[in-house]
Each structure stands twice: as C-alpha cells, then as structure tokens.
C-alpha cells in the first residue's frame, strides 16, 4: 500500500522539520487502513512503513510504503532488500528522527 501527500515533493530530501506532522499523519492513516482490511494485519507491529531513499526512489513524488510482514514467497529478493537495508529504505521512525534534526 502507498500513501501519497497532496503537496508535491520529488523525494524525502525536500522535507524538513516542518513536515513532521505530515509524515506522522501519513503513518497514522496508512496504519488505520491496513488494520481495517479485515484480518490480514492484526497489529501495527506487523507493518513495515517507510520511504525509499534517493537515489533508489523511481517515482519522483514522495510516497510512503506500507508492507505487512512476513513477506510472501513471491516477494522479489530485490523488493525485500529495500525493506531491510537502511541505506535503501528509511523506516518511518528512523526518518522522523532524521527529519526533526533538519533545519526549517
């Protein structure tokens, strides 16, 4: 599942500390929708939520990924790698920590 903000940003490097509420809202909404899917995801702990880091992002619009664990067998190794390597994928909590330190 993806969450896309209405305001356009090419990638997460264009966000700063003033965007913390936006990212928090995006996380709240994606978690709410994922948990409402009817039994697929039973808790927020099963979700991997975050952003692909530049230059690895292929879509030039900020979007938050939400993937439930465990990954299915058919999940490609490349896609799974994006979810576990911090140089490729920033979990929302890690990214919020980085964002709070950025100058407005």
C-alpha positions in Angstrom: 0.0 0.0 0.0 1.2 3.5 -0.7 0.3 6.9 0.9 0.9 10.0 -1.2 0.7 13.5 0.2 -1.3 16.1 -1.8 1.6 18.5 -1.8 4.3 17.6 -4.3 7.9 16.8 -3.2 10.3 15.0 -5.6 11.8 12.9 -2.7 12.3 12.8 1.0 15.3 15.1 0.8 12.9 18.0 0.1 11.2 17.6 3.5 12.4 19.3 6.7 11.4 19.5 10.4 8.2 21.5 9.5 6.9 18.3 7.7 7.0 16.1 10.8 3.2 16.5 11.3 2.6 15.5 7.6 4.7 12.3 8.0 3.0 11.4 11.3 -0.4 11.9 9.7 0.6 9.7 6.7 1.7 7.0 9.2 -1.5 7.2 11.2 -3.6 6.9 8.0 -1.7 4.0 6.5 -1.8 2.1 9.8 -5.5 2.8 10.2 -6.3 1.5 6.7 -4.0 -1.5 7.0 -5.6 -2.6 10.3 -9.1 -2.1 8.8 -8.5 -4.6 6.0 -10.2 -7.4 7.9 -7.9 -9.9 9.4 -4.8 -9.6 7.2 -2.9 -7.5 9.6 -3.6 -7.9 13.3 -1.3 -5.2 14.8 0.8 -2.3 13.7 3.9 -4.3 14.7 3.4 -6.4 11.6 3.8 -3.4 9.3 6.9 -2.2 7.6 6.3 1.5 7.0 8.7 4.0 5.4 10.3 5.6 2.4 12.7 4.6 -0.3 15.8 6.8 -0.1 17.2 8.7 -3.0 18.7 7.8 -5.4 16.8 4.5 -5.1 13.3 6.0 -5.5 12.0 5.5 -9.0 8.9 7.7 -8.7 9.5 11.4 -8.4 6.8 12.1 -5.8 7.2 11.4 -2.1 5.2 8.3 -1.1 5.2 6.1 2.0 5.3 2.4 1.6 3.3 0.1 3.9 4.1 -3.6 3.7 2.8 -6.3 6.0 5.2 -9.0 7.3 6.0 -11.7 6.8 6.8 -11.2 3.2 5.2 -13.7 0.8 7.3 -16.2 -1.0 6.7 -14.4 -4.3 8.1 -11.2 -3.0 11.2 -10.5 -5.1 14.6 -10.5 -3.3 15.2 -7.0 -4.6 12.0 -5.7 -3.2 12.6 -7.4 0.2 16.1 -5.9 0.3 14.6 -2.4 0.2 12.7 -3.1 3.4 15.7 -4.3 5.4 18.7 -2.1 4.3 18.7 1.4 5.9 20.8 2.8 3.0 17.9 1.9 0.7 14.8 2.2 2.9 14.1 4.6 5.8 11.6 3.3 8.3 9.1 5.9 9.3 10.5 6.1 12.9 14.1 6.5 11.7 13.1 9.0 9.1 11.1 11.1 11.6 14.2 11.2 13.8 16.3 12.5 10.9 13.5 14.9 9.9 13.4 16.5 13.3 17.0 17.4 13.0 16.7 19.2 9.7 16.6 23.0 9.6 13.3 24.6 8.5 
